[in-house]
Amino acid sequence: MGCSQWEGINGRGDNLLGYIDGGDKFAGRAYSDIENAGELEELSTLLDSPQGQEAQNMILANDCLEMYLPALQSVNGFTDPRCIIYAGIWCPTSQRVVSVFLTNRANRGINDLATLRDLFRNEYYIAADVGEEYAEGYYNRANNTFDYASTCDLSKYGVQEYV
């Protein structure tokens, strides 16, 4: 969850914190307030706790089903399961940006995992309008996401091993 999603009363941060004992200390507060109060480490510890991890996984699973998968299914001809998993990992940044990014590149091999990696690695930071200073981080994220998606065992779903 990005800082912008954290903000605001009844924002995504508040929703997450509502599932964690002690989360009410941080509910309704801006990320910058928590940072300025020197409480980021305390928040990090809370979110890294077993209960915090369980809450995050529950919310992420729901987001995948309710938001990310429908956004990816709206991309015409985007069908490869590993590529959908790959793109889904990028959706928490903005499922709208990811779906537009893929739609605008639909004729460039988005159902090939290596091609998809290259597109995200070299072009996503531009599409996301985050500036050149994020290019290296997105490059590394694209490679790491590829490493994960290429090793997913989807055989029980009838998907062959990635080669």
Secondary structure, 3 states (H helix, E strand, C coil): CCHHHHCCCCCHHHHHHCCCCCHHHCCCCCHHHHHHCCCHHHHHHHHHCHHHHHHHHHHHHHHHHHHHHHHHHCCCCCCCHHHHHHHHHHCCCCHHHHHHHHHCCHHHCCCCHHHHHHHHHHHHHHHCCCCHHHHHHHHHHHHHHHHHHHCCCCHHHCCCCCC
